[in-house]
Amino acid sequence: MLETNEITVALPKGRLEKLVQKMFAEHGIRFEFEDRKLTACTADKKFRFFLVKNSDLPTYVRHGIAGIGICGDDVIYESGTTFTKVMKLDCGNTRMCLAGKVGTPKPKPGQKLKVASKFTRFAADYYNSIGTPIEIVKLNGSVELAPVLGLTDYIVDLVETGSTLTANNLEIIDVLKEISVYMIVNPSYYKMRYKEIDELVSLLRGDRR
């Protein structure tokens, strides 16, 4: 575990980064990642932020490099690790969906599926839980290309606005789960710093004035 007096927070690169940065700033916690740097501190040195790849975030929190992390429960689920969830955020919510080419029928109950996804654990567990046989082709990016190029008929992926699906002549066939964003904490870190973490959560929720 990283030894520091600062409260350490891992943020995911991409859409959540700016949303979370804005949320913190609205409550007086301001920081900037400058000149391609991946770490940043607040002026009072109370908080230190790390910018990491979304899928790597649970690893940094699990090992205590960052005591706190902010990510969707899709990422938490794929990591297979249990964290302490101290706050559900009101921003960044998405949907985990089954999608395919426009006009592709919804699979019939029990029909064997072949899907492309980077969320392999979620896809396998979801369809196994409803008794649907599934073959999963793991992709790490551009999942939308799988139906376009004929690799699979279906994909399981996160959908926010649906604009990427529309641009590639794809559509949502089924919404599998609503995905929320959480502030998670390494359980050992929480035992040591619970007062400061609880104060941060109260501040972000607007409990303090």
Buried (B, 14 or more C-beta within 10 A) or exposed (E): EBEEEBBBBBBBBEEBBEBBBEBBEEEEBBBEBEEEEEEBEBEEEEBBBBBBEBBBBBBBBBEBBBBBBBBBBBBBBBBEEEBBEBBEBEBBEBBBBBBBBEEBEEBEEEEEBBBBBBBBBBBBEBBEEEEBEBEBBEBEEEBBBBBEEEBBBBBBBBBEEBEBBEEBEBBBBEEBBEBBBBBBBBEEBBEEBEEEBBBBBEBBEEEEE
